[in-house]
Amino acid sequence: MSKKINHIQILIVLLSVLMTTLGCADKVRIRNSAGEEHGLLVDGQSNSGHVNDRDRVSTSITIDVGKLRASSSTNEIIAFTKSRPVAIRDNVNWTTHRDIEEIAFSDKIYIPVTVWIVKGPYTDKLLKAGNAAVYTIGIFDAENVGIGFSEFEIINKTSMTDASTYYNFAPTADPDDWKNNVGWKDDRINIYYLETVSGSSTTGRAVGFSNFIVLGENFGDIAVVHEIGHSFSARHKSSPDFNKKCIMWPFYNTSDPFLYFSEGELFRMHVNSTSALNSVYNARPGLITRSCVGNVSSDQCVDWRKRLWDDGVLLAN
């Protein structure tokens, strides 16, 4: 009898180990999903050491993230999906048991934009502004930015006194001259349609990575997306191992389409305290902000090259 009991005890132990290794992975449950595919980056402690940005992509609202326990470094979940802002939950209480943790997406953020047309002809620039608005909205939607535009207001300033004084924005120009004499609204991104920016008719600039944007008269639609990206603290990406179709690639032109934001860039757009989302709109009150400026990567700053989905040229990484 004692021998049978020992066999049963051994079997129970073996089953327990098997369940621990195969059947007791931790889960993340998604709340307030838009019904699209979800991407996760997860931090915690595994048997082999600290896990930083373990990635998962799934159409399910309950996602297996492997077995984790509390780390002495970061314990967090970062989530991405279509039509929702990046979601972050820090200080996750991973245990040695099977954990089912939740992360909730906020609703899509809507911000207003005002376009000040300084250099005409007005009817041509009005059409150009409308096309740029449609293009920008489409890219932001396709790239899971989680930001929409509540308004694309267009104001005609072509007939203002001394309008030609404000046609050209030099590298040393003072934005206050345009704010005070052309127009300005504090609660939105302000875009000025001029003749040249830094001597070029095809370039643009988000001055101080803020909500003040100037564009030369021959800009392409991608320039609007690129400069608004700067307003949200995204920086130029010119690393040779990064896709040159990235929207923040600095050498864009008007004929070659640039289509992609990485998840590392989206993370910064939402989380950086310097992003207009936080510094101008306070669109994420009470939520986590960090200083992940530039291309710095750490346990708290997602690598700016991180892609959860293929971007059309490079595979997810």
C-alpha positions in Angstrom: 0.0 0.0 0.0 2.7 2.5 0.9 4.4 1.8 -2.5 1.2 2.7 -4.3 0.8 5.9 -2.3 4.4 6.9 -3.2 3.6 6.3 -6.9 0.5 8.4 -6.6 2.4 11.2 -4.8 5.1 11.2 -7.5 2.4 11.3 -10.2 0.8 14.3 -8.5 4.1 16.1 -8.3 4.8 15.4 -11.9 1.4 16.7 -13.0 1.9 19.8 -10.9 5.2 20.5 -12.6 3.7 19.9 -16.0 0.8 22.3 -15.3 3.2 24.9 -14.0 5.4 24.7 -17.1 2.7 24.2 -19.8 -0.7 25.2 -18.4 -0.3 28.1 -16.1 1.0 30.9 -18.2 0.1 34.4 -17.2 -2.6 36.1 -19.2 -3.4 39.7 -20.1 -7.0 40.6 -20.6 -7.9 43.6 -22.9 -10.7 46.0 -21.9 -12.3 48.6 -24.2 -11.0 47.1 -27.4 -12.2 48.3 -30.8 -12.4 44.7 -31.9 -9.1 44.8 -33.9 -5.8 42.9 -33.4 -3.9 43.8 -30.2 -0.2 44.1 -29.6 1.5 43.8 -26.2 4.9 44.6 -24.8 5.4 43.0 -21.3 8.0 43.4 -18.6 8.6 41.1 -15.6 10.9 38.4 -14.4 11.2 34.9 -16.0 13.3 31.9 -15.0 16.1 33.2 -17.2 16.1 36.8 -15.9 14.4 40.1 -16.5 12.1 40.3 -19.5 11.9 43.7 -21.2 9.2 44.2 -23.9 8.2 40.6 -24.5 5.9 41.0 -27.5 2.6 39.3 -28.3 0.2 39.9 -31.1 -3.3 38.4 -31.0 -6.9 39.0 -32.1 -8.1 37.6 -28.7 -9.0 39.8 -25.8 -7.2 37.4 -23.4 -3.5 36.9 -24.4 -1.0 34.4 -23.1 2.2 36.3 -22.1 4.2 33.4 -20.7 5.1 32.8 -17.0 6.3 35.9 -15.2 6.9 36.9 -11.6 7.8 40.3 -10.0 11.0 41.8 -11.3 13.3 44.2 -9.3 13.3 46.3 -12.5 10.1 47.1 -14.4 6.8 45.2 -14.3 4.5 46.6 -16.9 2.2 46.0 -19.8 2.1 48.3 -22.9 -0.8 47.7 -25.4 -1.4 48.9 -28.9 -4.5 48.5 -31.2 -6.4 50.3 -33.9 -8.5 53.4 -32.9 -7.2 53.5 -29.4 -4.3 55.4 -27.7 -1.3 53.4 -26.4 -2.2 52.0 -23.0 0.3 51.5 -20.2 -0.1 49.7 -16.9 2.9 49.8 -14.6 3.7 48.1 -11.3 1.9 44.9 -12.3 1.9 42.5 -9.4 3.2 39.4 -11.1 3.2 36.4 -8.7 4.4 32.8 -8.7 0.9 31.7 -9.4 -1.1 32.0 -12.6 -1.9 35.7 -13.1 -4.7 37.2 -15.1 -4.0 40.9 -15.4 -6.1 43.5 -17.2 -5.2 46.6 -19.2 -7.8 49.1 -20.5 -7.6 51.2 -23.6 -8.9 54.8 -23.4 -11.1 56.1 -26.1 -9.6 57.7 -29.2 -8.2 61.2 -28.5 -9.5 64.0 -30.7 -7.6 67.2 -31.1 -8.3 70.4 -33.2 -6.0 71.8 -35.9 -6.1 75.3 -37.4 -4.5 76.1 -40.8 -3.5 79.7 -41.4 -3.1 80.3 -45.2 -0.7 83.2 -45.5 0.6 82.7 -49.1 -2.1 82.2 -51.7 -3.8 81.8 -54.0 -6.3 80.9 -51.4 -8.6 78.6 -53.4 -5.6 76.4 -54.4 -4.3 76.3 -50.8 -7.8 75.5 -49.5 -7.9 72.4 -51.7 -4.3 71.5 -50.7 -5.3 71.8 -47.0 -8.3 69.7 -47.4 -6.4 66.9 -49.2 -3.7 67.1 -46.5 -6.3 66.7 -43.8 -7.8 63.6 -45.4 -4.3 62.1 -45.9 -3.2 62.8 -42.3 -6.4 61.3 -40.9 -6.0 58.2 -43.0 -2.3 57.6 -42.0 -3.0 58.2 -38.3 -5.9 55.7 -38.5 -4.0 53.0 -40.5 -0.9 53.3 -38.2 -2.9 52.8 -34.9 -1.9 56.2 -33.5 -5.1 56.4 -31.5 -5.4 60.1 -32.3 -8.1 61.7 -34.5 -8.8 65.3 -35.4 -11.9 67.0 -34.1 -11.5 69.9 -36.5 -9.4 71.0 -39.4 -10.2 74.7 -39.3 -8.9 76.8 -42.3 -8.4 80.5 -42.0 -7.7 82.9 -45.0 -4.9 85.4 -44.1 -3.8 86.0 -47.7 -5.3 89.5 -47.7 -4.0 90.7 -44.4 -1.8 93.8 -44.3 1.8 93.1 -45.0 1.1 89.4 -45.6 4.2 89.1 -47.7 6.3 89.9 -44.6 5.3 86.5 -43.3 5.8 84.4 -46.5 9.2 83.1 -45.5 10.3 81.5 -42.3 14.0 81.7 -41.8 16.0 79.4 -39.4 16.3 82.3 -37.0 12.7 83.5 -37.3 10.7 84.2 -34.1 7.4 82.2 -34.0 5.9 85.0 -32.0 5.9 87.2 -35.1 3.5 84.8 -36.8 1.5 84.2 -33.6 1.0 87.9 -32.9 0.5 89.2 -36.5 -1.0 86.3 -38.4 -3.0 84.5 -35.7 -2.7 81.8 -33.0 -5.0 79.5 -31.0 -3.6 78.0 -27.8 -5.7 74.9 -27.7 -4.6 73.3 -31.0 -2.0 72.6 -33.5 -1.4 75.7 -35.6 -0.1 75.2 -39.2 1.0 78.1 -41.3 1.0 77.8 -45.1 3.9 80.0 -46.3 6.1 80.3 -49.3 9.4 78.9 -48.0 10.7 77.4 -44.7 14.5 77.7 -44.3 14.7 78.7 -47.9 12.8 75.7 -49.3 9.3 75.6 -50.7 9.0 71.8 -50.1 10.0 71.5 -46.5 8.3 72.1 -43.1 9.2 72.6 -39.5 7.6 72.0 -36.1 9.4 74.7 -34.2 10.6 73.4 -30.8 8.7 70.2 -31.4 5.6 72.1 -30.4 2.2 72.9 -31.8 3.6 75.6 -34.1 4.2 74.2 -37.6 5.2 76.1 -40.8 5.1 74.6 -44.3 6.5 75.7 -47.7 4.0 76.1 -50.5 5.1 73.0 -52.4 5.0 70.6 -49.6 3.7 67.1 -50.0 0.9 65.6 -47.9 3.5 63.5 -46.0 5.1 66.7 -44.7 1.9 67.4 -42.7 2.0 64.0 -41.1 5.7 64.2 -40.5 5.6 67.7 -38.8 2.6 66.7 -36.7 4.6 63.7 -35.6 7.2 66.2 -34.4 4.5 68.0 -32.4 4.0 64.7 -30.7 7.7 64.5 -29.9 8.7 62.0 -32.6 12.2 62.7 -33.8 14.0 62.1 -37.1 15.0 58.4 -37.7 18.0 58.0 -39.9 19.5 54.8 -38.6 20.7 52.6 -41.5 18.9 49.6 -40.0 15.5 51.3 -40.0 13.0 51.4 -42.9 13.4 54.5 -45.0 9.7 54.4 -45.5 9.3 55.5 -41.9 7.3 58.7 -41.7 10.0 60.3 -39.5 12.8 59.5 -41.9 14.3 63.0 -42.4 14.9 62.9 -46.1 11.3 62.6 -47.3 10.3 64.0 -50.7 6.9 64.8 -52.3 6.8 61.9 -54.7 7.8 58.9 -52.7 5.2 57.7 -50.1 6.3 57.3 -46.5 3.8 55.2 -44.6 4.9 53.8 -41.3 5.2 54.7 -37.6 6.9 52.1 -35.4 5.4 51.1 -32.1 8.4 52.6 -30.4 7.5 55.9 -32.0 3.8 55.6 -31.0 4.9 54.9 -27.4 6.9 58.2 -27.3 4.1 60.2 -29.0 1.7 59.3 -26.1 4.0 59.0 -23.1 6.6 61.8 -23.5 5.9 64.7 -21.3 7.1 67.0 -24.1 4.5 65.6 -26.6 1.8 68.1 -27.5 -0.7 65.4 -26.3 0.5 66.1 -22.8 2.1 69.5 -22.8 -0.6 71.3 -24.8 -3.8 69.3 -24.7 -3.4 67.4 -21.4 -5.1 64.7 -23.3 -4.0 62.0 -20.8 -4.7 63.5 -17.4 -3.4 61.4 -14.6 -1.7 58.8 -16.9 1.9 57.9 -17.1 4.4 60.3 -18.7 8.1 59.8 -19.1 11.1 61.4 -20.7 12.0 59.1 -23.6 13.2 61.9 -25.8 15.2 61.0 -29.0 16.3 57.4 -29.6 17.2 56.4 -26.0 16.0 52.9 -25.1 15.7 51.4 -21.6 13.4 49.3 -19.6 11.1 52.3 -19.3 11.5 53.5 -22.9 10.5 51.2 -25.7 13.2 50.9 -28.4 12.2 53.5 -31.1 12.7 50.8 -33.8 10.3 48.3 -32.2 7.6 47.0 -34.6 4.9 44.6 -33.5 3.6 44.3 -37.0 5.3 44.1 -40.4 5.6 47.6 -41.9 5.5 46.6 -45.5 9.3 46.3 -45.9 10.7 45.1 -42.6 9.4 42.3 -40.5 8.1 42.7 -37.0 11.0 42.7 -34.5 
